Amino acid sequence: RGAAPATAAEEPLRGLRRAMARNMTLAHEEVAAVTIMDDADVSNWPPGTAVLARLVRALLAACRAEPGLNAWYDAKSAARRVLEEVHVGIAVDTPEGLLVPVLKNAQKIDEVELSGLLKNLVEKARERSLPPELLRGSTITISNYGPIAGRYATPMVVPPAIAIFGAGRLALRPWVMADGSVAARRILPLSLTFDHRAATGGEAGRFLNALVADLTA
């Protein structure tokens, strides 16, 4: 290990960054993580579509189609608990570090209200004004990193949850149509990381297929 440059001051991690380091260490050491990827042609989305709300809608459809990924896993007892309630963690980038507010009981929220509730949740997360109960208890997580950078990723699952769904940069890309022609289409790259201790590849594949089907509907 080489010596640090004389001008580089060591900065102990505090607050959100310290919590992030602790959670990512746990995720790396404990979870048997596997990531699968796909693309969704979202050219039929109307102008002004609220992307995050649309992602949550697709996530809920996938949870109905393949409930096994909306679950918690207890490593000590080697037991998976599939949950009826869908508490969606929303990864939010802040100057202080990563924060994951939780949209509680998303399966009960009317689609018309969804966009406004998500916007309010993200704004309050960035203002650090959320109550503690909205910062814990997620059953599955979304990371919409595309507006910043990147197509695909290997997002990390934080126990006890067993899955995280990532959406990359939405962009015009060449796409082979059903008739064999090639057209410029709006393509959304998708990444799904799951804990292979608690879910099979088949479950994850069916979940991702349901995500794509809803996003392209």
Residue pairs with C-beta under 8 A, 6 or more apart in sequence:
4 10
13 21
15 96
15 97
16 94
16 96
16 97
16 98
16 99
17 96
17 97
19 97
20 97
20 98
23 158
24 156
24 158
26 158
26 159
27 33
27 156
27 157
27 158
27 159
28 156
30 75
30 159
31 156
31 157
31 159
31 195
31 197
32 195
32 196
32 197
33 154
33 156
33 157
33 193
33 194
33 195
33 196
34 193
34 194
34 196
34 201
34 204
35 153
35 154
35 155
35 191
35 192
35 193
35 194
36 191
36 192
36 194
36 201
36 204
36 205
36 208
37 152
37 189
37 190
37 191
37 192
38 190
38 208
38 211
38 212
39 187
39 188
39 189
39 190
39 212
40 187
40 188
40 190
40 211
40 212
40 215
40 216
41 175
41 185
41 186
41 187
41 188
41 216
42 170
42 186
42 187
42 188
42 215
42 216
43 185
43 186
44 216
45 54
45 186
50 114
50 115
50 118
50 119
51 144
51 147
51 167
51 170
52 90
52 115
52 118
52 122
52 142
52 144
53 111
53 114
53 115
53 118
54 215
55 142
55 144
55 165
55 167
55 215
56 88
56 103
56 106
56 114
56 118
56 142
57 111
57 114
57 214
58 210
58 211
58 214
58 215
59 86
59 88
59 106
59 140
59 142
59 165
59 211
60 86
60 106
60 107
61 210
61 211
61 213
61 214
62 69
62 165
62 207
62 208
62 210
62 211
62 214
63 69
63 70
63 86
63 107
63 140
63 207
64 210
65 206
65 207
65 209
65 210
66 203
66 206
66 207
66 210
67 82
68 80
68 82
68 199
68 203
68 207
69 140
69 162
69 163
69 194
69 199
69 203
69 204
69 207
70 82
70 83
70 86
70 139
70 140
70 163
71 80
71 81
71 82
71 83
71 139
71 161
71 162
71 163
71 198
71 199
72 80
72 81
72 83
72 139
72 159
72 160
72 161
72 162
73 79
73 80
73 81
73 159
73 160
73 162
73 195
73 197
73 198
74 80
74 81
74 160
75 159
75 197
78 197
80 162
80 198
80 199
83 139
84 107
85 104
85 105
85 107
85 139
86 105
86 106
86 107
86 139
86 140
87 102
87 103
87 104
87 105
87 106
87 137
87 138
87 139
87 140
88 102
88 103
88 106
88 138
88 139
88 140
88 141
88 142
89 100
89 101
89 102
89 103
89 138
89 139
89 140
89 141
89 142
89 161
89 164
90 100
90 101
90 102
90 103
90 118
90 121
90 122
90 125
90 141
90 142
90 144
91 98
91 99
91 100
91 141
91 142
91 143
91 144
91 145
91 155
91 164
92 98
92 99
92 100
92 101
92 122
92 125
92 126
93 148
94 125
94 126
94 128
96 128
99 125
99 126
99 128
99 135
100 135
100 138
100 141
101 121
101 122
101 124
101 125
101 130
101 134
101 135
102 134
102 135
102 136
102 137
102 138
103 109
103 117
103 118
103 121
104 134
104 137
106 114
109 117
121 130
121 134
124 130
138 161
139 161
140 161
140 162
140 163
140 164
140 165
141 155
141 157
141 158
141 161
141 163
141 164
141 165
142 164
142 165
142 166
142 167
143 153
143 155
143 164
143 165
143 166
143 167
144 166
144 167
145 153
145 155
145 166
145 167
145 168
146 167
146 168
146 169
146 170
146 188
146 189
147 169
149 169
150 168
150 169
151 168
151 169
151 189
152 166
152 168
152 189
152 191
153 166
153 168
153 191
154 191
154 193
155 164
155 165
155 166
155 191
155 193
156 164
156 193
157 163
157 164
157 193
157 194
157 195
158 164
159 195
162 194
162 195
162 197
162 198
162 199
163 192
163 193
163 194
163 195
163 199
163 204
163 207
164 192
164 193
165 190
165 191
165 192
165 211
166 190
166 191
166 192
166 193
167 188
167 189
167 190
167 191
168 188
168 189
168 190
168 191
169 189
170 186
170 187
170 188
171 186
171 187
172 184
172 185
172 186
172 187
173 184
173 185
173 187
174 182
174 183
174 184
174 185
175 182
175 183
175 184
175 185
175 187
176 182
177 183
188 215
190 208
190 211
190 212
190 215
192 204
192 207
192 208
192 211
194 203
194 204
194 207
